[in-house]
Amino acid sequence: MLRKLTIPLLLTTLSMLLWTSAVAADTYVAEKADKITIGTGVRVRATPTTSAAETGKLSLGTNFTATQRTATKAKIGSQSDYWYRLDTPPKGWVFGGLLRNFDSAKADAARLTLIREKLGAADKVYGGLYGSDHENQSPLDFADAVEVSQFANRAAAASKNPEVQGELELAYWRAVQISLFKIPPDKASKAPYAAWLKQLGKHVFYTEPSAEYLVNPRNYWKLADRHKRDASGDAIAWQAANAFVGGECEGFISCMSGRSQMMEGEYLKRYPKGKHVETALQHVNDSLAYIRKEWKNQPDEITDVDLKEWQTILAPLADSKAAREASQQLKALQALLK
Protein backbone atom coordinates (compact mmCIF):
# COMPACT_ATOMS: atom_id res chain seq x y z
CA MET A 1 0.00 0.00 0.00
CA LEU A 2 2.88 2.40 0.88
CA ARG A 3 4.58 1.70 -2.48
CA LYS A 4 1.38 2.47 -4.40
CA LEU A 5 1.05 5.86 -2.68
CA THR A 6 4.74 6.77 -3.05
CA ILE A 7 4.90 6.67 -6.86
CA PRO A 8 1.93 9.02 -7.43
CA LEU A 9 3.31 11.31 -4.73
CA LEU A 10 6.70 11.46 -6.41
CA LEU A 11 5.09 12.16 -9.77
CA THR A 12 3.03 14.95 -8.24
CA THR A 13 6.07 16.47 -6.54
CA LEU A 14 8.09 16.29 -9.75
CA SER A 15 5.30 17.97 -11.66
CA MET A 16 5.13 20.75 -9.09
CA LEU A 17 8.90 21.29 -9.27
CA LEU A 18 8.80 21.46 -13.06
CA TRP A 19 5.90 23.90 -12.91
CA THR A 20 7.70 26.04 -10.31
CA SER A 21 10.84 26.01 -12.45
CA ALA A 22 8.85 27.07 -15.49
CA VAL A 23 7.24 29.88 -13.56
CA ALA A 24 10.63 31.01 -12.21
CA ALA A 25 12.10 30.96 -15.71
CA ASP A 26 9.24 33.11 -16.94
CA THR A 27 9.99 35.75 -14.30
CA TYR A 28 13.24 36.74 -16.03
CA VAL A 29 13.48 38.82 -19.18
CA ALA A 30 16.50 38.80 -21.46
CA GLU A 31 17.84 42.36 -21.56
CA LYS A 32 21.31 43.49 -22.50
CA ALA A 33 21.90 46.87 -20.85
CA ASP A 34 25.01 48.78 -19.80
CA LYS A 35 24.79 49.91 -16.18
CA ILE A 36 26.81 51.91 -13.67
CA THR A 37 26.54 51.63 -9.89
CA ILE A 38 25.47 54.84 -8.17
CA GLY A 39 25.96 53.68 -4.59
CA THR A 40 28.93 52.61 -2.50
CA GLY A 41 29.38 48.97 -1.51
CA VAL A 42 26.55 47.76 -3.76
CA ARG A 43 25.61 44.20 -2.81
CA VAL A 44 25.38 41.44 -5.40
CA ARG A 45 22.90 38.68 -4.49
CA ALA A 46 22.74 35.02 -5.54
CA THR A 47 19.07 35.46 -6.48
CA PRO A 48 16.98 38.62 -6.98
CA THR A 49 15.91 39.14 -3.40
CA THR A 50 17.39 40.92 -0.40
CA SER A 51 17.24 37.70 1.62
CA ALA A 52 19.53 35.86 -0.82
CA ALA A 53 23.18 35.18 -0.08
CA GLU A 54 25.62 37.96 -0.91
CA THR A 55 28.10 36.96 -3.64
CA GLY A 56 30.14 40.16 -3.50
CA LYS A 57 30.04 43.94 -3.67
CA LEU A 58 30.51 46.52 -6.41
CA SER A 59 32.16 49.86 -5.69
CA LEU A 60 30.81 53.22 -6.77
CA GLY A 61 30.99 53.81 -10.52
CA THR A 62 31.41 50.16 -11.53
CA ASN A 63 30.32 49.48 -15.12
CA PHE A 64 28.83 46.18 -16.26
CA THR A 65 26.50 44.80 -18.89
CA ALA A 66 23.33 43.25 -17.49
CA THR A 67 22.10 40.16 -19.36
CA GLN A 68 18.70 39.70 -17.70
CA ARG A 69 16.24 41.48 -15.49
CA THR A 70 13.23 40.40 -13.50
CA ALA A 71 9.89 40.67 -15.27
CA THR A 72 8.38 42.67 -12.44
CA LYS A 73 9.71 45.40 -10.21
CA ALA A 74 10.52 44.90 -6.55
CA LYS A 75 10.09 47.56 -3.90
CA ILE A 76 12.95 48.07 -1.47
CA GLY A 77 12.46 50.94 0.92
CA SER A 78 11.07 53.83 -1.09
CA GLN A 79 12.48 52.54 -4.39
CA SER A 80 10.73 50.36 -6.93
CA ASP A 81 12.87 48.79 -9.66
CA TYR A 82 13.91 45.61 -11.45
CA TRP A 83 16.76 43.34 -10.43
CA TYR A 84 19.54 42.94 -13.03
CA ARG A 85 21.77 39.96 -13.64
CA LEU A 86 25.54 40.30 -13.59
CA ASP A 87 27.45 37.49 -15.33
CA THR A 88 30.98 38.62 -14.50
CA PRO A 89 32.47 38.09 -11.03
CA PRO A 90 30.97 38.53 -8.57
CA LYS A 91 28.10 36.89 -10.46
CA GLY A 92 24.58 37.47 -9.26
CA TRP A 93 21.79 40.03 -9.14
CA VAL A 94 21.87 43.76 -8.39
CA PHE A 95 18.86 45.88 -7.46
CA GLY A 96 18.15 48.49 -10.13
CA GLY A 97 17.63 51.25 -7.59
CA LEU A 98 21.41 51.23 -7.12
CA LEU A 99 22.10 51.38 -10.85
CA ARG A 100 21.77 53.81 -13.73
CA ASN A 101 21.97 53.35 -17.49
CA PHE A 102 25.48 53.97 -18.77
CA ASP A 103 26.49 55.26 -22.20
CA SER A 104 30.23 54.77 -22.74
CA ALA A 105 30.19 57.63 -25.26
CA LYS A 106 29.14 59.93 -22.42
CA ALA A 107 31.28 58.38 -19.69
CA ASP A 108 32.76 61.68 -18.47
CA ALA A 109 29.33 63.24 -17.97
CA ALA A 110 28.05 60.17 -16.12
CA ARG A 111 31.03 60.08 -13.79
CA LEU A 112 30.95 63.81 -13.09
CA THR A 113 27.27 63.51 -12.24
CA LEU A 114 28.02 60.78 -9.70
CA ILE A 115 30.81 62.81 -8.11
CA ARG A 116 28.65 65.91 -7.83
CA GLU A 117 25.87 63.87 -6.24
CA LYS A 118 28.28 62.63 -3.59
CA LEU A 119 30.31 65.81 -2.99
CA GLY A 120 28.22 68.69 -4.30
CA ALA A 121 29.51 71.31 -6.73
CA ALA A 122 33.28 71.47 -7.25
CA ASP A 123 33.59 74.65 -5.21
CA LYS A 124 31.49 73.44 -2.27
CA VAL A 125 33.80 73.63 0.73
CA TYR A 126 33.66 71.11 3.57
CA GLY A 127 35.37 72.50 6.61
CA GLY A 128 38.10 75.02 5.91
CA LEU A 129 39.46 77.61 8.29
CA TYR A 130 36.13 79.41 8.26
CA GLY A 131 33.95 76.32 8.54
CA SER A 132 32.32 74.91 11.66
CA ASP A 133 31.50 71.37 12.71
CA HIS A 134 33.24 70.28 9.51
CA GLU A 135 33.41 66.60 10.44
CA ASN A 136 29.60 66.44 10.27
CA GLN A 137 29.07 68.56 7.15
CA SER A 138 29.26 65.62 4.74
CA PRO A 139 26.81 62.69 4.96
CA LEU A 140 29.57 60.31 3.84
CA ASP A 141 31.11 58.05 6.45
CA PHE A 142 34.78 57.05 6.38
CA ALA A 143 34.38 54.01 4.12
CA ASP A 144 32.11 55.87 1.71
CA ALA A 145 34.50 58.81 1.46
CA VAL A 146 37.43 56.49 0.71
CA GLU A 147 35.40 54.76 -1.99
CA VAL A 148 34.36 58.07 -3.54
CA SER A 149 38.00 59.20 -3.60
CA GLN A 150 39.06 55.97 -5.31
CA PHE A 151 36.30 56.32 -7.90
CA ALA A 152 37.29 59.93 -8.60
CA ASN A 153 40.90 58.83 -9.06
CA ARG A 154 39.94 56.09 -11.54
CA ALA A 155 37.57 58.37 -13.41
CA ALA A 156 40.22 61.11 -13.74
CA ALA A 157 42.72 58.60 -15.13
CA ALA A 158 40.15 57.35 -17.66
CA SER A 159 39.19 60.81 -18.93
CA LYS A 160 40.91 62.46 -21.90
CA ASN A 161 39.35 65.86 -21.22
CA PRO A 162 41.59 68.20 -19.14
CA GLU A 163 38.56 70.12 -17.88
CA VAL A 164 36.90 66.96 -16.61
CA GLN A 165 40.18 65.66 -15.24
CA GLY A 166 40.60 68.83 -13.19
CA GLU A 167 37.27 68.46 -11.44
CA LEU A 168 37.75 64.74 -10.86
CA GLU A 169 41.28 65.19 -9.52
CA LEU A 170 39.95 67.86 -7.19
CA ALA A 171 37.16 65.49 -6.14
CA TYR A 172 39.80 62.97 -5.11
CA TRP A 173 41.35 65.39 -2.60
CA ARG A 174 37.98 66.62 -1.40
CA ALA A 175 36.85 63.06 -0.67
CA VAL A 176 40.19 62.28 0.97
CA GLN A 177 39.75 65.25 3.30
CA ILE A 178 36.23 64.12 4.21
CA SER A 179 37.61 60.66 5.00
CA LEU A 180 40.22 62.27 7.29
CA PHE A 181 37.54 64.25 9.10
CA LYS A 182 35.77 60.94 9.82
CA ILE A 183 38.73 59.31 11.58
CA PRO A 184 38.02 59.13 15.34
CA PRO A 185 40.82 60.97 17.18
CA ASP A 186 41.75 57.94 19.28
CA LYS A 187 41.64 55.33 16.49
CA ALA A 188 44.05 56.61 13.85
CA SER A 189 46.49 53.77 14.63
CA LYS A 190 43.84 51.09 14.20
CA ALA A 191 42.23 49.43 11.16
CA PRO A 192 41.04 50.59 8.71
CA TYR A 193 42.34 54.10 9.38
CA ALA A 194 46.05 53.29 9.82
CA ALA A 195 46.36 51.62 6.41
CA TRP A 196 44.64 54.55 4.71
CA LEU A 197 46.92 57.09 6.38
CA LYS A 198 49.97 55.05 5.40
CA GLN A 199 48.77 54.96 1.80
CA LEU A 200 48.31 58.74 1.74
CA GLY A 201 51.76 59.28 3.22
CA LYS A 202 53.18 62.82 3.04
CA HIS A 203 50.13 64.11 1.20
CA VAL A 204 48.44 64.50 4.60
CA PHE A 205 49.61 65.77 7.98
CA TYR A 206 48.46 65.79 11.58
CA THR A 207 47.75 69.03 13.44
CA GLU A 208 47.78 69.09 17.23
CA PRO A 209 45.48 72.08 17.90
CA SER A 210 42.45 70.42 16.29
CA ALA A 211 43.71 66.84 16.72
CA GLU A 212 42.98 65.76 13.15
CA TYR A 213 44.58 64.81 9.86
CA LEU A 214 44.49 67.24 6.95
CA VAL A 215 45.29 67.19 3.25
CA ASN A 216 48.44 69.19 2.60
CA PRO A 217 47.27 72.43 0.89
CA ARG A 218 50.14 72.11 -1.62
CA ASN A 219 48.21 69.29 -3.27
CA TYR A 220 45.40 71.72 -4.10
CA TRP A 221 47.68 74.53 -5.27
CA LYS A 222 49.71 72.22 -7.53
CA LEU A 223 46.47 71.02 -9.05
CA ALA A 224 45.25 74.61 -9.46
CA ASP A 225 48.46 75.49 -11.30
CA ARG A 226 48.05 72.53 -13.67
CA HIS A 227 44.52 73.60 -14.53
CA LYS A 228 44.90 77.39 -14.44
CA ARG A 229 43.75 77.63 -18.07
CA ASP A 230 40.67 75.46 -17.47
CA ALA A 231 37.34 76.60 -16.09
CA SER A 232 37.80 74.14 -13.23
CA GLY A 233 40.86 76.09 -12.10
CA ASP A 234 38.75 78.64 -10.24
CA ALA A 235 37.02 75.94 -8.17
CA ILE A 236 40.33 74.19 -7.49
CA ALA A 237 41.96 77.43 -6.32
CA TRP A 238 38.98 78.17 -4.08
CA GLN A 239 39.29 74.77 -2.43
CA ALA A 240 43.01 75.48 -1.99
CA ALA A 241 42.24 78.84 -0.41
CA ASN A 242 39.97 77.15 2.12
CA ALA A 243 42.25 74.21 2.91
CA PHE A 244 43.44 73.94 6.49
CA VAL A 245 47.08 74.90 6.88
CA GLY A 246 47.35 73.58 10.43
CA GLY A 247 48.60 75.19 13.60
CA GLU A 248 47.27 78.30 15.34
CA CYS A 249 48.20 81.98 15.04
CA GLU A 250 47.29 82.58 18.68
CA GLY A 251 46.39 86.17 17.81
CA PHE A 252 49.78 87.23 16.43
CA ILE A 253 49.21 89.75 13.65
CA SER A 254 52.14 88.65 11.48
CA CYS A 255 50.77 85.11 11.47
CA MET A 256 47.22 86.32 10.78
CA SER A 257 48.46 88.39 7.86
CA GLY A 258 50.67 85.65 6.45
CA ARG A 259 47.96 83.01 6.72
CA SER A 260 45.41 85.20 5.00
CA GLN A 261 47.87 85.89 2.18
CA MET A 262 48.55 82.15 1.82
CA MET A 263 44.84 81.36 1.59
CA GLU A 264 42.40 83.93 0.19
CA GLY A 265 45.31 86.16 -0.88
CA GLU A 266 46.61 83.44 -3.20
CA TYR A 267 43.14 82.96 -4.64
CA LEU A 268 42.81 86.70 -5.35
CA LYS A 269 46.22 86.79 -7.03
CA ARG A 270 45.33 83.91 -9.32
CA TYR A 271 41.71 84.87 -9.95
CA PRO A 272 41.22 88.64 -9.47
CA LYS A 273 37.97 88.30 -11.42
CA GLY A 274 37.05 84.90 -10.02
CA LYS A 275 33.70 83.61 -8.82
CA HIS A 276 34.63 83.88 -5.13
CA VAL A 277 36.38 87.25 -5.01
CA GLU A 278 33.77 88.89 -2.78
CA THR A 279 33.81 86.06 -0.23
CA ALA A 280 37.61 86.08 -0.25
CA LEU A 281 37.62 89.83 0.35
CA GLN A 282 35.29 89.43 3.32
CA HIS A 283 37.88 87.16 4.94
CA VAL A 284 40.67 89.59 4.00
CA ASN A 285 38.77 92.48 5.59
CA ASP A 286 38.28 90.49 8.78
CA SER A 287 42.02 89.81 8.94
CA LEU A 288 43.02 93.41 8.15
CA ALA A 289 40.55 94.78 10.69
CA TYR A 290 42.03 92.54 13.39
CA ILE A 291 45.60 93.49 12.43
CA ARG A 292 44.69 97.17 12.54
CA LYS A 293 43.07 96.75 15.95
CA GLU A 294 46.09 94.94 17.40
CA TRP A 295 48.77 96.99 15.64
CA LYS A 296 49.81 99.09 18.61
CA ASN A 297 49.52 96.17 21.02
CA GLN A 298 52.05 94.05 19.11
CA PRO A 299 54.97 96.32 18.18
CA ASP A 300 57.36 93.38 17.80
CA GLU A 301 55.12 91.86 15.14
CA ILE A 302 54.77 94.93 12.92
CA THR A 303 57.88 94.43 10.81
CA ASP A 304 56.72 90.94 9.81
CA VAL A 305 53.38 92.14 8.45
CA ASP A 306 53.97 92.37 4.69
CA LEU A 307 51.85 95.35 3.63
CA LYS A 308 53.55 95.48 0.19
CA GLU A 309 52.24 92.01 -0.51
CA TRP A 310 48.75 93.17 0.39
CA GLN A 311 49.16 96.06 -2.05
CA THR A 312 50.11 93.57 -4.78
CA ILE A 313 47.10 91.38 -4.00
CA LEU A 314 44.52 94.17 -3.89
CA ALA A 315 45.71 96.38 -6.77
CA PRO A 316 44.26 94.34 -9.70
CA LEU A 317 40.80 93.87 -8.16
CA ALA A 318 37.72 95.42 -9.69
CA ASP A 319 35.93 98.14 -7.76
CA SER A 320 33.40 96.85 -5.21
CA LYS A 321 32.30 97.66 -1.69
CA ALA A 322 34.48 94.90 -0.24
CA ALA A 323 37.47 95.93 -2.38
CA ARG A 324 37.14 99.54 -1.30
CA GLU A 325 36.97 98.48 2.33
CA ALA A 326 40.12 96.39 1.94
CA SER A 327 41.96 99.29 0.31
CA GLN A 328 40.91 101.62 3.11
CA GLN A 329 42.07 99.13 5.72
CA LEU A 330 45.42 98.82 3.97
CA LYS A 331 45.88 102.60 3.72
CA ALA A 332 45.12 102.92 7.42
CA LEU A 333 47.81 100.32 8.20
CA GLN A 334 50.31 102.01 5.90
CA ALA A 335 49.63 105.29 7.72
CA LEU A 336 50.48 103.65 11.03
CA LEU A 337 53.98 102.92 9.71
CA LYS A 338 54.75 106.61 9.23
Secondary structure, DSSP 8 states (H G I E B T S, - for coil): -HHHHHHHHHHHHHHHHHHHHHHHHHTEEEEEEEEEE-SSSEEEESSSSTTS-EEEEE-TT-EEEEEEEESS-EEETTEEE-EEEE-SSS-EEEEGGGEEE--GGGHHHHHHHHHHHHH-STT--SS-TT-SSGGGTSS--HHHHHHHHHHHHHHHHH---HHHHHHHHHHHHHHHHHHHHTS-TT-TTSTTHHHHHHHHGGGEEEETTTTEEEE-HHHHHHHHHHTTTSTHHHHHHHHHHHS---S--TT-HHHHHHHHIIIIIHHHHH-TT-TTHHHHHHHHHHHHHHHHHHGGG-GGGGGGS-HHHHHHHHTT----HHHHHHHHHHHHHHHHH-
